[in-house]
Structures are given as structure tokens and as C-alpha cells.
Amino acid sequence: MNRLTTPWGELRLTRFPEDPRDTLRAWDAADEYLLRHLHGTDGQPVDLSGTVVVMGDRWGALATALAAHRPVQITDSFLAQEATRANLARNGADAGAVRLLSTRDTPPDRIDVLLIRVPKSLALLEDQLHRLAPAVHENTVVIGTGRVTEIHTSTLRLFEQILGPTRTSLAVKKARLIFCTPDPAITRTGSPWPIGYELPADAGAGAGLTVVNHAGVFCADRLDIGTRFFLQHLPRHKGPERVVDLGCGNGVLGTAAALANPDAEVTFIDESHQAVDSARATFRANTGPDARAEFLVSDGLSAVPPASVDLVLNNPPFHSHHATTDTTARRMFSGARRALRPGGELWVIGNRHLGYHVRLRRLFGNCEVVASDPKFVVLRARR
């Protein structure tokens, strides 16, 4: 259990889903720095009586600490939303104290205090600043926060171009604050996202597909080499089957599987709202109006009934924000085993050095190398 001491008291916080083996905290020095500044520990307190919007709150630490001010939380992460709900309950706050919105939802019409936890993706920051800018007025207090390694010249340039003059604080415990003064004279423009491109001829089963990416989706402007390799070795199944593109990103794997087997029923799953909307757009761009698929923003396969799936395609992430961890992959593999029917298969693409074959053999009792090159390996485990 993480215990965060704030100017308003101590909070008990965890990530979601809660895992006693997970040593990563639900907050860091950037969250602490921002909360101290808002309270006025080192100067004048910030007036929080108006509409407070918290963008990019990673595990609900900021929203939980500010629950008394009934903030609006905007996040791309389903897991962050679930963590916020759990942390509010854990600390005795009203479940309705925080209004939870995704990055795809319509933001509030007016924002008086805008707090931004700088995301890992510069594109997502750009997209969200464009979406939030119409609600910002000349008296809006705009404060960003992040670790020193997360705040770059390009980060500050986006604040400058979209909202107004921007400066940074001194570093404290390797964290900084960003102070932006809204300039009403700046011409408001729409977000340049989403973007689309066509896959090249060497993309295997994905050759010629139109891919649509919303901001923040992995490799948004090109096909990453791991997915390219996976597309060259996708299973060639025919006939009715239920397929899950797990951690779907822009949905290119599931779309390629659907086109290769028109009798398949494909479900696209990701914890990112941006990703699931990208997958939906990619699927629609490449299939007829009558093509059907299911799109779920979810904690992995938790919403899928046991023993109901024939094939799971998975390109698991090995980062959680800036931390390297196999926690997500482990949970995806376990979820796949539960969701697969007897004889069903999990196909995984991964970097060779990650050693996924060891865990898959332990979990499924078998694991076969389908294809490999010096960097990647495609693995198959059968339920």
C-alpha cells in the first residue's frame, strides 16, 4: 500500500489492478510537487473554487487528493479510471466526487484550473491541448507537472503554441512544474489527429490496409517493425471462430485477421480509449458496411467469458509509463488462458530478450516458436 502525504492529509493509494507483488507506486515526486504548489506551501495557494480539470492523472493520485474540489479527470487509460474509483473509495471519498472522462469524451465548456500530468506521448499532449483550448479563458490557471526527463523543449513549445506564454519551475526531487498563461489572441485550430496511412506491400497479411491512428497510439505515424513481422506470420485459419486482438492498438492485427477469414468474429480490446477508437476506425476503413466486430475498452480479457475464444493475437507492452515491467504481459497471458477454449491458441509477438516462452510454457504447458529473426519471435501456446 502506498501512503502519500499531501498538504490536506495522508492518502492510501494503489495502482489498478492491485498487485501485492508490484513495487511501483501510484504517485511520484511530480504529483507531490504539484499538490504542494496548489496548497500554497511555497507561496500563494491556487483558487480551486471553479471548474478544476486534471488531465493525464496516472493512477488517480491527483484527483483523489483534490476530491473535495470535485475535479474533472480526463485520461486515456481505463486502468487509471478504475484506479481512481478504487482510491476514492479507499480514502472514504464520495464516488461522485470526481467526474471521470476519457480523452475521447467532450471536455467541459469552461475550465478555471487546468492541471496536466505531462504524458509520455507528445502527440497525445498536442491533441488534448487542442481539444481543451476552447474551454480555457484568460484567467485560467494552467499548470503542468512531470519528471525532469519528461519535460522537453518540444513540450513547452506545444503549451506556447496552443495556449500561451510558458515557463518552468526549478527542479525539485527531479520533478518540474510548467506554468502557462493563456493568451486569448492565439487563433484556435483543431487537432491534427487522427492520421492515416497505407501499409506497404511487405506488410504480409496487412499489405494495402489503411491504418487510422489517434494521438498517443503506439507508432502512430508508421508500422512498427514488430507488428510488421507478426503480420508476415499470422495464423491462416478459415471458418467460424472467435478472435481477440488483445492490446489492439490501432487494430491492424485484428483487421488483417478479419479480412483473411471473413467467417471470424473479431473483438478488439485495449485499456486505451485512443487505441480502441483507432481500431474501430481502422476496421471500418478496410471492411464493408455490414462487417461486424466488437470493441472493448477494458482491463485485458476480464470482460470476456471463460472458454469462449478460439484465437488470441497479442503484442504485449513491456512498459508502464516510463517503467519497464512484464506485469501487463503476465496478466494478458493468464487472461488468455482463461478465455481460450480447449484447443484454442494464443499467438504472441515479442522481443527475443524478453523470454516470453518461459512464462508461456509454465502457464500453458507448451509453447512453440512459429517464426523468429534476430530481434523478434512469434510464439504459439495452445490451451
N, C-alpha and C positions, 0 to 999 in steps of 0.2 A: 504494500500500500504506500503510495506517495503522499507525503504531507507537505503541502505548500503553505508557507506562512505569508499572508498578504497583510496590507495595512488595515484590512477590515476583519482579520481573524485568520484562523487556520482552516485549511480545506483538505479533505481526504480525496485524492484523485487517482484514477487508474485509466489506462488505455482500454480500448474495446477491441475484441473481447478480452476480458480479464484473464490473464495467464500468470500464475504464481512463478513460473519459470522465466518470465520476461523481465529482464533487468532494466529496460528502458523506461524512463519516467514519462508522465503525462504532461509535463511542462518543462521549461528550461529558463535560462537566465534572461532571454529576450522577453518572455512573458512577465517575469518578475520586474524587470526594468520598466516596462510599460505601466504596470499596475502601481508601482511607486510613484511614477510621474503623474498619473491620473489623480492619485490621492493628494499630491502636493508635498510629498516627503522632502523633496529638494527645491520647492518653490511654491507657486500658487496652484491650488487644486483646479482641475478641469470641471467645468459645469456639465454635469451629466443629466440634467433635468429634461433635456429634449430627446429627440429620437437618436438612440445610440445604435450604430451598426458595427458589428465585429465581423470582418472578412478574413477567412482562412484560419480560423481558430482550430488548431490541430486536434486536440482531444477534449475541447470544452473547458479548458482551464480559465480562459479569459471570460467566457460567457457565464460560467459558474461563479466566478469572483464578483462579477457585475450584475448578478441576478436581481438584486434589489432595484436596479435601474431598468429592468425589463428590456434588455437589449434584443436586437435582431441579429441572429447569427447567419452568415452566408458562407457556405462551404461546398466544395465539390465532393466531399467524402461522406459516404453513407456511414462508415465506421466512426467518423468524427461526430456525426449527428447522434448515433447510438451512444457514444461515449459521453456526450453532453447530457443526454437524458439520464444515463446511469449516474453521472457525477452530481447532477442536480438532486436526484433522489437520495444519493448517499450523504449529501450535506443538508438535507432537510428543506430544500427549496421547492417551491411550487412548480409542478411540471409545466405549467403555462408561463413561467417567469421569463422564458426565453422563446422568442419566435424563431423557429428553425426553417430556413430557406436554403434551397440548393442554388448553385451558380447558374442554373437554367431557369430559375423562377424569376418573376418580375420583382425588382427591388422596391423598397419603399419610395413614395413620391418625394419625400423630404428627409434629408439626413442632417442632423445637427452636430453629431460627433461620429467621425468615421475612423475606426481603428483597424489597421491592416497588418496581419501577420504575413510578412513577405513570403510568397510561395516559392517553391523550388523552380517552377516554370515561369520564365519571363513572359511567355506568351499568355499564360493564364492571368498574370497580373495586368497585362495590356488589355485583354478582353474585359476583365472585371472593372478596371478603371473607366473604360469607355461606357460600360453599362451603368455604372454608379454616378458618373459625372453629371447627368441631368438633374439628379436629386441633391447635388452639393450646391450650397449658396455661399456668398462671400464671407459669411460669419461661421461657416462650418469649421470645426476643429478637426484637422486631418493629421493623424499620427500613425506612422508605420513602425514596425519593430521586427528585428531579426538578428541572427548572429552576424558577426562581422563578415564572415565568409559568405553570407547570403546576400549582402548588400553591395552592389557594384555601381559603377558609373552609369551603366545602362539602366539599372533600377531607378536611380534618381532622375535620369533623363525622361523616363516614362511619366513619373509624377509631374515633372516640369511641363512636358508637352501636353498632357491631358488635363491636369488640374491647375497647376500654377507654381510659383517660385518654391524651391525646395532646398532644405539644408539638413545636415545630420548632427547628432549629438556626439559628444565624446564617447568612447567605448568604455563600458563597464562590464566586467566579467565576460569579455569577448562578445558583448551584445551592443547594438546601437539602436537609437530611435531616429525616425525620419519625421521632420516637421515640414508640412506643406501648407502654403497659404493659397486658398482658391482664388483664381483670377476670373471674374465673370466675363472678361473681354475675350477669353480664349474661345475660338469657334469650336462648337461641339461637333464631333464627327462620330459615325457609327464604328463599331468594332470591325476590323478586317477579317475576323473569323466568322464561320468556318472557312477552310480552304480545301481544295480537292485536287487530285492528280490521278493520272492513269498509270497502272503498273506496267513495267516493261515486259518484253517477250520472254526474258529469262526468269520470270517470277513463278515458274511452274504452274500449278493449278490456279494461280491468281493472275496469270498473264491477261492483260487487257482490261482488268477490272478498274472501275472508277472508285477511288477511295476518298471518303469525306472525313475530315478531322476538325473537331472543335479544339479550341485552345487548351493546352495542358495535357493533351493525349500524347503518349509516348511516340517519338519520331513522327511528329505531326506533318512535316513537310516532305517526307521521303519514306520509302520502305526500308525498315531496318534489316540488317543482314541476317539476323537470327530468324525472323519471320520469313524472309526470302528462302532460306534453307529449308524451313519447315514446309513451305508451300510446294517445294520440289519433291517432298516425300510424304504428302498427306495420304491417309488410307483411301483406297479405291473401293468403297462399299456401294452396293446397289440394293434397292428395295426399301420398304418401310423401316425406319429406325429413328430413335430419338437421339439427337446430337446436342451436346452442350459446348459452346465456345466459352471456356471459363477464364475470366480475366481478359475479356474480349477486346479491350482497347477499341480500335476503330472497326472491329468486326470483320476484318478481311479473311481470317481463317474460317469462321462460320459461314460467311457468304460464299467462299470458294467451295466449301463442303456442300452447301445447299444447291449450288449450280451443278456440281458433279453428280449429285444424287437427288433429283427432283422429288423423290418419294420421302426424303428425310424431313423430319420436323426439328428445326434448329432453335435452340434457346441461347440467347446471348446474355452473359452475366458479367457484371463488373461492379466494384464498390464506388466507382467514379461516375457521377452524373454526366460529366462531359463525355466520357467514354461510351456510355450506353446510348446517348443521343448520337454520337458519331457512328456507332454500329448500326443504329436504326437508319441513318441517312445513307450509309454505305450499302446496306442491304436493299433499300428502296431504289437506289441509283442503278442497281445491277439486275433487278428482278422485275417481273411483270406486276401489274396492279393487283393480281389475285394471289400473289405469293404470300405465304403466312409464316410468321416467326414470332417468338416471344422474347421480350426484352426486360430484364430484371436488374434493378439497382439493389444489390444485396450483399450480405456477408457470405461470399462464396456460394456454396451449394446448400446453405442452410434452409432455403425456401423450396428446395426440390425434394420430392418424396423419395424415401429409400427404395432401392432396387427398381428404378423407373427409367434408367438411361442406358443406352447401348454404347455410346461413344462419347468420351470427353477429350477435347483438344485443349491443351494448356501450355501457355508460355508464361510461367510464373515470374513475378518480380522478385528481386533479391535485395531491394532497398525499401525502407520505411522512412520517407522524407530523406534525410541525409545519412541515416544509419544503415549499415549493411547487416542484413539478418535473413535467415531462412525460415522465420516464423510463418510468414504468409504461405510459402511453398508447402511447408509441412501440413498446414491446415487445409490447403487445397487438395493435397494428395489424400488426406484422411477423408475429406468430404467426398472426393470422387469414389473412393472405395465403398462408402456408404450408399451413394446414389446409383452406382452401376448395378445392372442386373448380373446374375451369374453368367459368365462368358463375355460380359461387356469389357471394353478396353479403355484404358487411359493412355493417351499419346502426349508426350511431353518433349518440348524443346528446351535445352539449357546449355549454358557454357560448360565445357568439359570439366573445368576445375571444380565445379560446384558439387560433383559427386552425387547427383540425384539417384543414380542407380542403386546406391547402397540403401537409401531410405525406402525406395520402391520395393526392393527385394524383401526388406524386413516387413513392409506393410502388406504387400500382395503375395509374397512367397515366390515371386517370379519377376523378371524384368529382362527384356530383350532389346539389344541395340538395333534399331531399324536402319540408321544411317549416321555417319559421322564425318567430320572434316577436322582440320587442326584446331578449330575454335569451338564448334558446336557438336552436340549429339542429340539425335532423336531417339527417344526411348518408348517402349510399349510395355505396359503391365496389364495383365488380364485378371479380372475378378474371378 
